[in-house]
Amino acid sequence: MAQGKKSFLLYADYIDVFEELSDIDAGQLVKHLLRYVNDKNPETDNPFVKIGFAIIRNQLKRDLKVWESEREKRAISGKIGGIKSGESRRTKQDEANRSSASKNEANEAVTATVNVTATATIDKEKVLEYLRGAAPIGTERSTLEAEADLLMKTYSGKKIGNLRALCNKWMANFAERPTMPQPPKKMVL
């Protein structure tokens, strides 16, 4: 076997050889084959294994020649592709450098100062969705709506980064906040 080669082809046509052998001889042939492809230089006194292996060995040698030829072609193609790729990258980098230099020249003449203040409006449905995901199981919708209104009132006009994270944090503190009084439930007598 060749250096660096980790596999080989075993053709389905070999079934005819293996079918003619006893199970013991077929097993010995497989072991002999594996020793051969792993460069163990196997030897055997079994004439059936010798005959069967001679057929397989000849095909292995033909396949190895094809593999080495293909490997050489791919190495050459890869080298050519690498050269072209390097030239292409150099060309693109040169163009980028020229473009960047002309942009820098154009930008030198412009100086501007801009102050922007923006506040985002909070979508109540999104807040409810996120609160529902972070709320303890069994939390009523009316409670979630009250929490959403309170959250929106608290953060009105303030900068909010991640609304989902804010809702998760809000509901994490839910248990610590005093609860709103609930109307008495109707009693049936």
Secondary structure, DSSP 8 states (H G I E B T S, - for coil): --TT-------GGGHHHHHHS-HHHHHHHHHHHHHHHTT-------HHHHHHHHHHHHHHHHHHHHHHHHHHHHHHHHHHHHHHHHHHHHHHHHHHHHHHHHHHHHHTT--------------HHHHHHHHHHHS-TT--HHHHHHHHHHHHHHTTTS--S-HHHHHHHHHHTGGGS------------
